[in-house]
Amino acid sequence: MTRSGFMQALEEILGVPTRTLRDEDSRQTVSNWTSLADVQIFSLVTSEFGIETDEELIEAETVGDLVRVLQGRRAFHE
């Protein structure tokens, strides 16, 4: 999955319009970012990238944090 594909999947999970998520968006700025959304995001990361949920992923507070963790693990292919 590409970074843009991941962003599209996040937008779908969070129920926000296409291309509106910003790196600084978090649970405080996206009303649909609930614990259920966290489960869906972690399931996506596991199924698409084969990365199990760990402390680093759980501690990611923003969209940018999530992307940086995944980039650090070379998850995206462009």
C-alpha contacts under 8 A as a table, 3 or more apart, distances in Angstrom:
res1	aa1	res2	aa2	distance
1	M	5	G	5.92
1	M	6	F	6.60
1	M	48	E	6.75
1	M	49	F	7.62
1	M	75	A	7.77
1	M	76	F	5.72
1	M	77	H	6.02
1	M	78	E	7.75
2	T	5	G	4.99
2	T	6	F	6.23
2	T	76	F	4.88
2	T	77	H	5.03
2	T	78	E	5.17
3	R	6	F	5.03
3	R	7	M	6.23
3	R	67	V	7.68
3	R	76	F	5.67
3	R	77	H	7.46
3	R	78	E	7.28
4	S	7	M	4.97
4	S	8	Q	6.20
5	G	8	Q	5.07
5	G	9	A	6.21
6	F	9	A	5.04
6	F	10	L	6.14
7	M	10	L	4.99
7	M	11	E	6.16
7	M	21	L	7.66
8	Q	11	E	5.06
8	Q	12	E	6.25
8	Q	18	T	6.80
8	Q	19	R	7.58
9	A	12	E	5.05
9	A	13	I	6.19
10	L	13	I	5.05
10	L	14	L	5.96
10	L	41	I	7.07
11	E	14	L	5.12
11	E	15	G	5.74
11	E	16	V	5.16
11	E	17	P	6.66
11	E	18	T	6.35
11	E	19	R	7.77
11	E	20	T	7.88
11	E	21	L	6.87
12	E	15	G	5.04
12	E	16	V	6.59
13	I	37	A	6.38
13	I	40	Q	7.01
13	I	41	I	7.34
14	L	30	V	7.56
14	L	32	N	5.39
14	L	33	W	5.83
14	L	37	A	6.59
15	G	32	N	6.68
16	V	20	T	6.94
16	V	21	L	7.51
17	P	20	T	5.82
18	T	21	L	7.76
21	L	25	D	6.47
21	L	63	V	7.62
22	R	25	D	5.37
22	R	63	V	6.83
22	R	64	G	7.49
23	D	62	T	6.48
23	D	63	V	4.87
23	D	64	G	3.99
23	D	65	D	7.54
24	E	62	T	5.63
24	E	63	V	6.27
24	E	64	G	6.12
25	D	28	Q	7.60
25	D	29	T	5.66
25	D	30	V	6.65
25	D	62	T	5.41
25	D	63	V	5.70
25	D	64	G	7.70
26	S	29	T	5.33
26	S	30	V	6.07
26	S	33	W	7.51
26	S	61	E	5.92
26	S	62	T	4.40
26	S	63	V	6.34
27	R	30	V	5.42
27	R	31	S	6.82
27	R	32	N	7.90
27	R	33	W	5.15
27	R	34	T	7.06
27	R	61	E	7.34
27	R	62	T	7.47
28	Q	31	S	7.06
30	V	33	W	5.53
31	S	34	T	7.57
32	N	37	A	7.38
33	W	36	L	7.82
33	W	37	A	5.52
33	W	38	D	7.16
34	T	37	A	5.04
34	T	38	D	6.38
35	S	38	D	4.91
35	S	39	V	6.43
36	L	39	V	5.13
36	L	40	Q	6.37
37	A	40	Q	4.96
37	A	41	I	6.05
38	D	41	I	5.04
38	D	42	F	6.08
39	V	42	F	5.18
39	V	43	S	6.03
40	Q	43	S	5.02
40	Q	44	L	6.14
41	I	44	L	5.04
41	I	45	V	6.26
42	F	45	V	5.03
42	F	46	T	6.19
42	F	52	E	7.83
42	F	53	T	6.20
43	S	46	T	5.12
43	S	47	S	6.03
44	L	47	S	5.19
44	L	48	E	5.77
44	L	49	F	7.88
45	V	48	E	5.44
45	V	49	F	5.45
45	V	50	G	6.78
45	V	51	I	6.03
45	V	52	E	7.44
45	V	53	T	7.91
46	T	49	F	5.57
46	T	50	G	4.56
46	T	51	I	4.74
46	T	52	E	5.36
46	T	53	T	7.22
47	S	50	G	5.64
47	S	51	I	7.78
49	F	75	A	5.92
53	T	57	L	6.04
53	T	58	I	6.98
54	D	57	L	5.48
54	D	58	I	6.19
55	E	58	I	4.99
55	E	59	E	5.98
56	E	59	E	5.25
56	E	60	A	6.46
56	E	69	V	7.32
57	L	60	A	5.26
57	L	66	L	6.70
57	L	69	V	6.89
58	I	61	E	7.98
60	A	63	V	7.83
60	A	65	D	5.02
60	A	66	L	5.56
60	A	69	V	7.90
61	E	65	D	6.22
61	E	66	L	7.56
62	T	65	D	5.02
62	T	66	L	6.46
63	V	66	L	5.21
63	V	67	V	6.29
64	G	67	V	5.07
64	G	68	R	6.05
65	D	68	R	5.12
65	D	69	V	6.22
66	L	69	V	5.25
66	L	70	L	6.30
67	V	70	L	5.15
67	V	71	Q	5.97
68	R	71	Q	5.00
68	R	72	G	5.94
69	V	72	G	5.10
69	V	73	R	6.45
70	L	73	R	5.10
70	L	74	R	6.29
70	L	75	A	5.30
70	L	76	F	7.13
71	Q	74	R	4.84
71	Q	75	A	5.79
71	Q	76	F	6.40
72	G	75	A	7.64
74	R	77	H	7.76
